[in-house]
Amino acid sequence: MSDDELTFSIPMLDSEPDAAFPDPIRSIHPEGLIAVGGDLAPTRLKNAYRHGIFPWYEAGGPILWWSPDPRAVLIPGHVHVGKRLARTLRQERFAITIDEDFEAVIDGCASPRADAAGTWITPEMRAAYTELHRLGVAHSLEVRRNGRLAGGLYGVALGRMFFAESKFHIDRDASKIALVALMDRLLEQGFLLCDCQLWNPHLEQFGVRMMNRPDFIRVVHHAAAGPDLSLT
């Protein structure tokens, strides 16, 4: 199949926010592109996550919906913490809060980074996830040092699933501390899985695991179907 044929075969989403997504298990795109278009309405976003799909696109382009295969995940209770990071945690130089400053966290995640050309967190994405936060679906975890924001992360919680979206740090280790604190909280509250979307070397040190798409989708359908758990 040529690139043109592959692009042509990607479905366009219906304009209705509650319209069904294509079945991600049947996707033939090598990187897991499921659909194009639509909007970032809360109903559509929640529907996407409940089917193992998330939006990721560049400013000025169409909204792209993805479900990569394999999928990077972390399992609460099975996270590896290295000796140096464990020592930093024991020093208790950082304080953890939840949902106290979602907008500051998403802005931190959208800030320019030395190792990246730009950000995928467009103004539309920022507004969409801020609305999900207002609705109690998106959450932030803040890492503070001497009262100021040193790092953090945000993501979406549905049922017993947490879908991590992005993290950032200002102080060294702050994003790592945010991730460890998140996984501890997910374990305490009974969450089943943390979706990390794609593998990267940073996740490798924490014991990231790779799940094939059919297995991941089955877990999501099970874990995201029940009552939403709280992070607090």
C-alpha positions as CSV (number, residue, x, y, z in Angstrom):
1,M,0.0,0.0,0.0
2,S,1.4,3.4,-0.9
3,D,1.6,6.4,1.5
4,D,-1.1,8.1,-0.5
5,E,-3.4,5.1,-0.2
6,L,-2.7,4.7,3.5
7,T,-3.4,8.4,4.1
8,F,-6.6,8.2,2.1
9,S,-7.8,5.2,4.1
10,I,-7.7,7.1,7.5
11,P,-11.3,7.8,8.5
12,M,-12.5,11.4,9.0
13,L,-14.5,11.8,12.3
14,D,-18.1,12.8,12.2
15,S,-18.9,16.3,13.4
16,E,-21.0,15.1,16.3
17,P,-18.9,15.0,19.5
18,D,-20.4,11.7,20.6
19,A,-19.8,10.0,17.3
20,A,-18.1,6.6,17.5
21,F,-14.4,6.2,16.8
22,P,-13.1,3.6,14.4
23,D,-12.0,0.4,16.1
24,P,-8.3,0.9,16.9
25,I,-7.6,-2.8,16.8
26,R,-8.4,-2.7,13.1
27,S,-6.0,0.1,12.3
28,I,-3.5,-0.6,9.6
29,H,-1.4,2.6,10.0
30,P,2.1,1.7,11.1
31,E,2.2,4.3,13.8
32,G,-1.3,3.9,15.0
33,L,-3.2,6.8,13.4
34,I,-6.9,6.0,13.9
35,A,-8.8,9.0,12.6
36,V,-8.5,12.7,11.5
37,G,-10.6,15.7,12.4
38,G,-13.4,16.2,14.8
39,D,-13.0,18.5,17.8
40,L,-11.7,18.4,21.4
41,A,-15.1,18.5,23.1
42,P,-15.2,16.8,26.5
43,T,-17.6,14.1,25.3
44,R,-15.3,13.2,22.4
45,L,-12.1,13.2,24.5
46,K,-13.6,10.9,27.2
47,N,-14.9,8.6,24.5
48,A,-11.4,8.5,22.9
49,Y,-9.7,7.6,26.1
50,R,-12.2,4.9,26.9
51,H,-11.2,3.3,23.7
52,G,-7.4,3.7,24.1
53,I,-7.2,6.7,21.7
54,F,-5.7,10.1,22.3
55,P,-5.2,13.3,20.3
56,W,-1.7,14.5,19.2
57,Y,-1.2,17.0,16.4
58,E,0.7,20.1,15.4
59,A,-0.6,23.7,15.6
60,G,-2.3,24.7,12.4
61,G,-2.9,21.1,11.3
62,P,-5.9,18.8,11.6
63,I,-6.6,17.0,14.9
64,L,-5.0,13.5,14.7
65,W,-6.2,10.6,16.9
66,W,-3.7,7.8,17.8
67,S,-3.6,4.4,19.3
68,P,0.0,3.2,18.9
69,D,1.0,-0.5,19.0
70,P,2.7,-1.4,21.3
71,R,1.7,0.8,24.1
72,A,3.9,1.9,27.0
73,V,2.4,1.4,30.4
74,L,3.4,1.6,34.1
75,I,1.8,-0.7,36.6
76,P,1.1,0.7,40.1
77,G,3.2,-1.2,42.7
78,H,5.8,-2.3,40.0
79,V,7.7,0.9,39.5
80,H,11.5,0.9,39.8
81,V,13.1,3.8,41.7
82,G,16.9,4.1,41.3
83,K,19.2,4.6,44.3
84,R,19.9,8.3,43.6
85,L,16.3,9.2,43.1
86,A,15.4,7.2,46.2
87,R,17.9,9.2,48.2
88,T,16.4,12.5,46.8
89,L,13.0,11.4,47.9
90,R,14.2,10.6,51.4
91,Q,15.6,14.1,51.7
92,E,12.0,15.4,51.5
93,R,13.1,18.7,49.8
94,F,10.0,18.6,47.6
95,A,6.3,18.8,48.5
96,I,3.5,17.2,46.5
97,T,0.1,18.6,45.9
98,I,-2.8,17.5,43.6
99,D,-5.1,19.6,41.5
100,E,-3.9,22.8,43.2
101,D,-2.6,24.5,40.0
102,F,-3.6,22.7,36.9
103,E,-3.1,25.6,34.5
104,A,0.4,26.3,35.8
105,V,1.3,22.6,35.3
106,I,-0.1,22.4,31.7
107,D,1.7,25.7,30.9
108,G,4.9,24.2,32.3
109,C,4.5,21.2,30.1
110,A,3.9,23.4,27.1
111,S,7.0,25.5,27.7
112,P,9.9,25.3,25.2
113,R,12.4,22.6,26.0
114,A,16.1,22.3,25.0
115,D,15.5,18.8,23.5
116,A,12.4,19.6,21.5
117,A,11.6,22.0,18.6
118,G,8.2,22.9,19.8
119,T,5.2,21.8,21.8
120,W,2.1,19.7,20.8
121,I,0.1,21.4,23.6
122,T,-1.7,23.9,21.3
123,P,-3.9,26.6,22.8
124,E,-6.9,24.4,21.8
125,M,-5.4,21.5,23.6
126,R,-4.8,23.6,26.7
127,A,-8.3,24.9,26.7
128,A,-9.7,21.3,26.2
129,Y,-7.8,19.8,29.1
130,T,-8.5,22.7,31.3
131,E,-12.2,22.1,30.7
132,L,-11.7,18.4,31.5
133,H,-10.0,19.5,34.7
134,R,-13.0,21.7,35.6
135,L,-15.2,18.6,35.0
136,G,-13.1,16.5,37.4
137,V,-11.6,14.3,34.6
138,A,-8.2,15.8,34.1
139,H,-5.8,16.1,37.1
140,S,-2.5,17.7,37.9
141,L,0.2,16.8,40.3
142,E,2.4,19.6,41.4
143,V,6.0,19.3,42.8
144,R,6.9,22.3,44.9
145,R,10.2,23.4,46.5
146,N,10.1,26.2,49.1
147,G,6.5,27.0,47.9
148,R,7.3,27.5,44.3
149,L,6.4,25.1,41.4
150,A,9.4,23.0,40.5
151,G,7.8,20.5,38.2
152,G,4.7,18.4,37.7
153,L,2.5,16.4,35.4
154,Y,-1.1,16.1,34.2
155,G,-3.3,13.4,32.8
156,V,-6.8,12.0,32.5
157,A,-8.5,9.6,35.1
158,L,-11.4,7.4,34.0
159,G,-12.5,4.5,36.1
160,R,-9.4,2.7,37.3
161,M,-7.2,4.0,34.4
162,F,-4.9,7.0,34.5
163,F,-3.8,8.3,31.1
164,A,-0.6,10.4,31.7
165,E,-0.3,13.2,29.2
166,S,2.8,15.3,29.9
167,K,5.3,16.3,32.6
168,F,7.9,19.0,33.1
169,H,10.6,20.0,35.5
170,I,12.3,23.3,36.5
171,D,14.4,21.8,39.2
172,R,16.4,18.6,38.6
173,D,14.5,15.4,39.3
174,A,11.2,17.2,39.8
175,S,9.4,15.4,36.9
176,K,10.8,12.1,38.1
177,I,9.5,12.8,41.6
178,A,6.1,13.7,40.1
179,L,5.9,10.4,38.3
180,V,6.9,8.4,41.4
181,A,4.4,10.3,43.5
182,L,1.7,9.7,40.9
183,M,2.3,6.0,40.9
184,D,2.3,5.8,44.7
185,R,-1.1,7.6,44.7
186,L,-2.5,5.4,41.9
187,L,-1.5,2.3,44.0
188,E,-3.1,3.7,47.1
189,Q,-6.4,4.6,45.4
190,G,-6.8,1.3,43.5
191,F,-5.9,2.3,39.9
192,L,-5.1,-0.6,37.6
193,L,-2.8,0.9,35.0
194,C,-1.0,4.1,34.0
195,D,-0.9,4.7,30.2
196,C,2.3,6.4,29.1
197,Q,1.5,6.2,25.4
198,L,5.0,5.8,23.8
199,W,8.2,4.3,25.0
200,N,11.2,6.6,25.7
201,P,14.5,6.1,27.6
202,H,13.2,8.2,30.5
203,L,10.4,5.7,31.2
204,E,12.8,2.7,30.9
205,Q,14.4,3.5,34.2
206,F,11.0,3.2,35.9
207,G,10.3,-0.3,34.6
208,V,8.0,0.7,31.7
209,R,6.3,-2.3,30.1
210,M,5.0,-2.6,26.5
211,M,1.6,-4.0,25.8
212,N,0.3,-5.0,22.4
213,R,-2.7,-3.0,21.3
214,P,-5.4,-5.7,21.6
215,D,-4.4,-6.5,25.2
216,F,-4.2,-2.8,26.1
217,I,-7.6,-2.0,24.6
218,R,-9.1,-5.0,26.5
219,V,-7.6,-3.6,29.8
220,V,-8.9,-0.1,29.1
221,H,-12.4,-1.3,28.3
222,H,-12.4,-3.1,31.6
223,A,-10.7,-0.6,33.8
224,A,-12.3,2.6,32.4
225,A,-15.8,1.3,32.5
226,G,-16.5,1.5,36.3
227,P,-16.9,4.4,38.6
228,D,-14.1,7.0,38.5
229,L,-11.6,6.8,41.3
230,S,-10.2,9.8,43.0
231,L,-6.6,10.9,43.2
232,T,-7.1,12.6,46.5
